[in-house]
Amino acid sequence: MRIAIIGAGIVGLATAHALLDRGHQVVLVEPGGKQGRPTDGNAGWIAHTDIMPLTSPKAWRNLPRWLMDPLGPLTIRPAYLPQLTPWLLRFLLASSPSRIKASIGAIRSINGEALPAWKSLLSSLNLSSHLREKGILSVWRHRDDFLRAQEMIERQRRFGIEAQALSPAALAEMEPVLRNVEAAVLYPDACHVSDPAWLAADLLRLALERGAVHVAAQALGIDPRDGGIHVRTDGAGAEVAADRAVVSAGIWSRSLAAQLGDRIPLDTERGYNATYPQGSFGIGRPIMFEGEGFVTTPLDTGDRVGGAVEFAGLEAAPNHRRTDAMVQRLTRFLPHLESEPPARRWMGFRPSIPDSLPVIGRARRDRRVVYAFGHGHYGLTQAAVTAQMVAGLVEDRPGPVATEPFSAQRF
């Protein structure tokens, strides 16, 4: 079949290869140069060990403290609150114990297949050199907060996720530059990539070498007619004709889904980061600073600190005072950063769904259109397994993970 993939971020690119593997023709509809794509500046984690939705008790425990700080880990710009209110109401509904339990089950089902899917994809393309298997650390500034996290850690272990509590001496040996940390857990099976933008560039290059076509245009609409699917664009060719279509355009997917009868509660958690010259942090692996709202990663292109959540939509200008405040909080743990020169700053649009589950499934009005968007903080983690799920939906056969929990019609 001829399949149009709308969006060439990490999910769309992984999906292109899954479909090329099965002998389909692929057309990538992507304007290029779009500012704020998470693929171009995320933390680079394959965080398949995560199991908790954003609605978890941990998030609610930190929420009042975060909201009190206008430059803290989470903020809502007042002018955007009326537009965000429906999303917030769904977030509240997703916070019930039964909904959290269901979300945990769904997250584990997809994350449990995430790393094997990535290893298979990278190996098949001779791109395994992008993978950095050094584990991921979670650290706590206060031991009391670590003790409150024990239930979550034990639940991870029951899912078969290895979580090693580290003694102060073991932590000091592993990451000697860290300060003001009273507890730490190592997830030895977690990993990261060389740089997410580098990985995406290689996936695009190889997709084109394998015969995929890139249409450098913005998709404006999807019209099922004349026995096929027609993607309207703002490009010179105006339309892309296909047998099937995959909507994988991140936050920009919402309007396309609405045209197909699916009202998706999709909004953007604007994330900020700063990237310093390689080696500036002096760390050997990614670190989650629990309760602080940020993470660090030693990428091949530089040491990155990223995180924070800002709800302000797509149009508001970045507020890099948030980036500066995040870096300042990081100096509690890495005091030597005070003397480092300014870093490259970036802001991107995470496509977020209130229950922390992506939308992976068929469109309401036409089964020939498949959705693959809304991965929030897990776009890179879940991209390769999402691609396998999408390939199954396109061909009407079972994929590696049941798609029912991720259906667009669950709303």
FENNORGI-V782458 format. One record per run of one state. SS is the DSSP state (helix for helix, strand for strand, loop for the rest). FROM is the first residue (numbers start at 1). TO is the last residue. If there is no record, write none. Layout:
ss=SS from=FROM to=TO
ss=SS from=FROM to=TO
This chain:
ss=loop from=1 to=1
ss=strand from=2 to=6
ss=loop from=7 to=9
ss=helix from=10 to=21
ss=loop from=22 to=24
ss=strand from=25 to=29
ss=loop from=30 to=37
ss=helix from=38 to=40
ss=loop from=41 to=44
ss=strand from=45 to=46
ss=loop from=47 to=56
ss=helix from=57 to=68
ss=loop from=69 to=73
ss=strand from=74 to=76
ss=loop from=77 to=77
ss=helix from=78 to=93
ss=loop from=94 to=96
ss=helix from=97 to=111
ss=loop from=112 to=113
ss=helix from=114 to=124
ss=loop from=125 to=127
ss=helix from=128 to=130
ss=strand from=131 to=132
ss=loop from=133 to=135
ss=strand from=136 to=140
ss=loop from=141 to=142
ss=helix from=143 to=148
ss=loop from=149 to=149
ss=helix from=150 to=158
ss=loop from=159 to=163
ss=strand from=164 to=166
ss=loop from=167 to=167
ss=helix from=168 to=174
ss=loop from=175 to=182
ss=strand from=183 to=187
ss=loop from=188 to=190
ss=strand from=191 to=193
ss=loop from=194 to=195
ss=helix from=196 to=209
ss=loop from=210 to=212
ss=strand from=213 to=215
ss=loop from=216 to=218
ss=strand from=219 to=225
ss=loop from=226 to=227
ss=strand from=228 to=233
ss=loop from=234 to=238
ss=strand from=239 to=242
ss=loop from=243 to=243
ss=strand from=244 to=247
ss=loop from=248 to=249
ss=helix from=250 to=259
ss=loop from=260 to=265
ss=strand from=266 to=276
ss=loop from=277 to=285
ss=strand from=286 to=289
ss=loop from=290 to=293
ss=strand from=294 to=299
ss=loop from=300 to=301
ss=strand from=302 to=311
ss=loop from=312 to=320
ss=helix from=321 to=330
ss=loop from=331 to=334
ss=helix from=335 to=339
ss=loop from=340 to=343
ss=strand from=344 to=353
ss=loop from=354 to=358
ss=strand from=359 to=362
ss=loop from=363 to=368
ss=strand from=369 to=373
ss=loop from=374 to=375
ss=helix from=376 to=394
ss=loop from=395 to=403
ss=helix from=404 to=406
ss=loop from=407 to=407
ss=helix from=408 to=410
ss=loop from=411 to=411
